[in-house]
Amino acid sequence: MEKYELQKLRDLPIEGVAERLGLRVTRHKALCPFHDDRHASLSFSVRRNIFRCFVCGASGGTIDLVMKYLNKTFLDACRWLSLTPDPSPKRKGSAGTTESPLYLEGDRGRLPFDASRYERFFEHPWLNDEARRFLYDERRLDPRVVSWCRLTSWRDKQQVPWLQIPYYDREGRLVGVQNRNLIRGALPRFRFPQGSQCGIYNLPVLNLLKPGEALFITEGCSDCWAMLSAGHKAIAIPSATLLKKRDVAQLSILNSQFSIKFRMYPDRDEPGERLFLQLKELLPSLEHLQLPPDCKDYSDYYLAHKTAV
């Protein structure tokens, strides 16, 4: 199983996983199934996405909970999480207030993405203070890029701030949404609504390309925002460990339809170089650009340049 797929399982809401297992969660607590419990000693941390019993000491994340409760191996627990639907009720709310339907992971891959439920969140993007700090103070992005990408934000019932990232196809149709936790180090880091197709990011930029122009390929949205802020046209692959068949097909079509130059700054690690080699097979003209030794990805390079300026 790829690291990206494992991370998605670890990022599933811990309380939702507990409810799938049949535990009754009330106010972030439940009766501990690992000892004779009568006073709801099993506690859930939504912010850290873990469980812990303060009586018997049982603790861990989503996969650990399934392994221990169902007495499964690690791989069997991962399969169970991948195949078992999430029965959590849908929640109502509006972006930028206290709740959003995007809070739920849902049963991704089984049900189609209902764009009509989410389009309204991006009609008038709104950034909370945490989103502004992340995008403008930390990432130092061009406000025009933030506007072009229609980034918006919201808070869940626990007042955790989230950045909402829409994914559009080349025709401008909303095909998926990614939610990024804005609390540094908090889990889950990402959440997706059911059916989200978060493949190649920023496909509408293809409509702005001119013959012979360079198109940069980055790893992840953050590097794509940095590349756009630097004045380049760019798309993003979601992860160095996850190149889906759908993405491969789109890249093949892109290679055959456009007379453009493909360029890439691979992350300075083994997965980044491996992704470049995978893409090179699809895009023979893809040019490898080297990052400086002190920059692990293009976002680092962009920030170093902005600081120097």
Buried (B, 14 or more C-beta within 10 A) or exposed (E): EEEBBBBBBBBBBBBBBBBBBEBEBEEBBBBBBBEEBEEBBBBBBBBBBBBBBEEBEBBBBBBBBBBBBEEBEEEEBBBBBBEEEBEBEEEEBEBBEEBBBBBBBBBBEEEEBEBEBBEEBBEEBBBBEBBEBBBBEEBBBBEEBBEBBBBBBBBBEEEBBBBBBBBBBBEEEBBBBBBBBBEEEBBBBBBBBBBBBBBBBBBBBBEEBEEEEEBBBBBBBBBBBBBBBBEBBBBBBBBBBBBBEEBBEBBEEBBEEBEBEBBBBBBBEEBBBBBBEBBBEBBEEBEEEEBEEEBEBBBBBBBBEBEEE
